Amino acid sequence: MLHVTTAAVSMQIKSLEQYLQVKLFHRNRRDVQLTTDGESLLPYVRRGLDELEFGFRAIKSVRSGPLVISVLGSFLQAWLLPRLTTFDEEVRPNIDLQIRASAELADFARDDVQVAIRFGRGSWPRVHAEWLMDEWVVPVCTPQLLKRHGRLGGLGDTGSYPLVHCSSEPWDIWLTGGDEDKEAWPTTTGPSFDNSVAVVHAAKQGLGLALARWSLAADELAKGHVVLAHPHALRFTRSYYFVCPESYLTLPKVAAFRTWLLAAAKSSPKPAA
């Protein structure tokens, strides 16, 4: 709240109109409405207020409070959580983490989030977006299913496997070789999930062949719980990014987490093919 009276706000608006030599509001008995000039000025006012909010939050965050991170739930479960023990050992004595799993983009101007790990093309406006690591999709199944159905012939081939489906990694990617404009043949049979980690676990339980994100399946592959039905890793069109407002980069806790995260991503295993 601004804690100023309506009369004080009205005086400030009139002063602004006199300074600009334009009328910003149509004043009626019951309400006020923006003029064309007022509507033109509005986006700049909003950006200015957002920048002020960034500054207020940055100052508040420097003094006290945890580091609040927004991240996709799937990436949190399968990639970030297993690596947080090294963060505890190397950094955490000075930083408390609050991690919020969400598929929604964090609104840094209105939320108390300081850092986000986003999956996309890095084109988000008015934030620092730093490439973290690439992503691939690979066909995975249990060793038993591989022995029964054999190795796939390559891109476009699903053999005689029962298929496990996911809305975020559809089999169309594999069937068309990553060509998003090319129409694939129907593959509607088999269980379907709307969670990328659930698909990996479904493959682990022997429900069928799954097309999985490499970052989410790598640990299960390393343990031998699932295997590659074909060694080809298809490059995903999106990547993971470290994202925060530019002004937050100098916050000690943000800088420390960024350094640790970039190192963890660099050392993360990559597909062989």
Secondary structure, 3 states (H helix, E strand, C coil): CCCCCHHHHHHHHHHHHHHHCCCCEEECCCCEEECHHHHHHHHHHHHHHHHHHHHHHHHHHHHCCCEEEEECHHHHHHHHHHHHHHHHHHCHHHCCEEEEECCCCCCCCCCCCCEEEEEECCCCCCCEEEEEEEEEEEEEECHHHHHHHCCCCCCCCCCCCCEEEECCCCCHHHHCCCCCCCCCCCCCCCCEECCHHHHHHHHHCCCCEEEEEHHHHHHHHHHCCCEECCCCCEEEEEEEEEEECHHHCCCHHHHHHHHHHHHHHHHCCCCCC
